[in-house]
Amino acid sequence: MLFKVAWRNVWRSRTRSLVVVGAIIIGVWSIIFLLGFMGGFTESYINNAIENQISHLQLHAPQFLEDKELQYKFDNASTKQAEITQQTGVEAACVRTISSVMLASSKGARGIIARGVDAEAEAKVTKLDTKIVEGDYFNDKKNPMLLSKRIAEKLRLKIRSKVVLTFQDFDGEIVSAAFRIAGLFDTGNAPFDESTLFVRRSDINRLLGQEDMAHEIAVFIDDIDNLERIKNSLQSQHSDLEVATYGEISPDVQLYETQSSSTMYVLTVIFMLALIFGIINTMLMAVLERVRELGMLMAVGMNKMRIFGMIVLETILLAIIGAPVGLLLGFLTVNYFSKRGIDLSAFSAGMQQFGMAEMVYPKVDAGSYIFLAVAVGITAVLASIYPAFRAIRLRPVEAIRKL
């Protein structure tokens, strides 16, 4: 009986009820889209960092991540790479020699990090071969080098330009060698592109004086859910090396990954606070317009708890009508753009400075929909308390005489 009365009361003022329902629909819809956009934005940054820079896992000599000095290397790099590639769950692994060098040409010079890589293995892990925008992905010439398009433009270099790399070997001697630019790459990550060049590991190792050594093994896995299991397995097999996940190597990536849930809670709280005040205002108006009616109900024997419950139920019914529609619209919107993407190429210059892709694919997990549905229900209950409290404080005699 109480439900039937509450349902009829909701539609006594259709305009007012539809305004509240519309506010709930638009609010839920917009917050789902915003969460999806931010989730896609964050995932874009993390995926770019994993693919272009750090991979899922890296193995180093224990001191390397702290000082990144040349002497913190390990031997038998090719053997270790082959063993890791055979590990269950590992999709690909590549070995790198890393050295700080001075790149010099007739047009200028700058300090940069040189990565000595095995071309085929590197392509499997970072897909570097697909990032070549001009020239070739290495070649059979002597000492080929890959340079970013950004640095090439700044130093006015082009394909087949000759540059000199200067660095220290393991004996502390200064070594200089001529390299020729085979290709220009563009990963879409400006900080990485401006600080990194690629050479063949065999070439730089020869100049350093040690053939089968390396500083880093990057590992790309097939399922992120297996990250900790594979890390522990690799650590037990290679106890002389330190195995680190992408989050441990790059704290900023870890921050981006963990902030998504925090952002969802903050945005939801802000939305719910705004919705609470809107519902309180609407339901309070409904109570004040029905003072005589409420007074009559109490006068004929309807107790205060039932009055209180009726007002709360009316508010909950508004939320039950609006929330599912908002959730459905949000789901359809996110699903549409998750397949087609949102093109942000107009802001590509700024986004590349933070290592983010031009296309963002919104993403919202199922738990967020459930969380929002529960949050709207709690909000409706909280918003109904004050109007319901005002209703039960009415004095029947005075309320009946109210004009």
Secondary structure by P-SEA (a helix, b strand, c coil): caaaaaaaaaaccaaaaaaaaaaaaaaaaaaaaaaaaaaaaaaaaaaaaaacccccbbbccccccccccccccccaaaaaaaaaaacccccbbbbbbbbbbbbbcccbbbbbbbbbccaaaaaaacccccccccccccccccbbbbbcaaaaaaacccccbbbbbbbbccccbbbbbbbbbccccccccaaaaaccccccaaaaaaaacccccccbbbbbbccccaaaaaaaaaaaacccbbbbccccccaaaaaaaaaaaaaaaaaaaaaaaaaaaaaaaaaaaaaaaaaaaaaaaaaacccaaaaaaaaaaaaaaaaaacaaaaaaaaaaaaaaaaaaccccccaaaaaaaaccccbbbbbbcaaaaaaaaaaaaaaaaaaaaaaaaaaaaccaaaaaacc
